[in-house]
Amino acid sequence: FTILRLTNSYGVPTFKDTNKWYLALNDFVKMSFKKQEIVMNSNGKSKRDMIYMQDVANIVSKIVKEKATNEIYNLSANK
């Protein structure tokens, strides 16, 4: 077995008509393009650890090639 625990990830949506535009980073991009501004609906002090989806894909590919490791991995930017 291998368990991958994923933190928040980000990346370019595969399709522009995706229903995932509500995700924070996707919403910021869409809002900045359409409205020329970014509006945060919070006090701006919350912190999130984010990892790029291509990094996740690379890690998963490497683990699949190595076979099961009987380990648990936390996939994050560690920030």
N, C-alpha and C positions, 0 to 999 in steps of 0.2 A: 504494500500500500504506500501511497504518497498523498499527503494532505496539503493542499495549498490554501492558505487563508489570505484572501485578497482585501487590501485596503481600498480606498477610493481610487479609481483609475480614470484616465481621460485619453481621448484620441479623437480623430476625425470620424464622424459618423459615416458608415458605408453608403447610406442613401440619404439624400436631402429631405425626403419625405418621411424620415424616421419619426417615431413618436417619442424620442428621447431628448427633445430640445428643452425639456424642463430641467435636465441635469445642470447643475450650477455652471460649469465651464462652457457647456454647449449653449446655455441660455445667455451667458455673457457675450459670446461671439455673435450670436444671432441679434441680440439687443444692440451691440455696438455697430453692427452692419446696418440694421434697419433704422435705428433711432440716433445713431452717432453719439451714444452715451451708454454708460453702464450704471444701472441703479441696483444697489444692494438693499434687500429687505431685512436687514439685521443691523446690529450696531457695528459690524465689521471687525469684531475682535475674535470671532471664532477661528480656530485653526484646524486644518484638515491635512492629513498626510495623503499625498497624491502620487501615483505612479503611472507613467506613460504606458498605454496599452501595448505598444510594440515591445516594450521591455518585458511585459507579462508574457506575450507570445514567445519571445526568445527564451525566457526561463522555462516555460512549459515545454517547448520543443527540446530543450537540453535535458530536462528531466525525463521526458518520454524516451529519448534515445538511451539514457542511462538505465532504463527500466525502474522498477519499484525500488525504493530505498528505505522503506519503513521509517520515514521521517515526516515531520510536520514543518512546513516552511511558511513564514509570514512574508508575503510579497508586499513591499512598501518602499517608499523612498527613504524611510527611517528619519523623517524630519517632523 
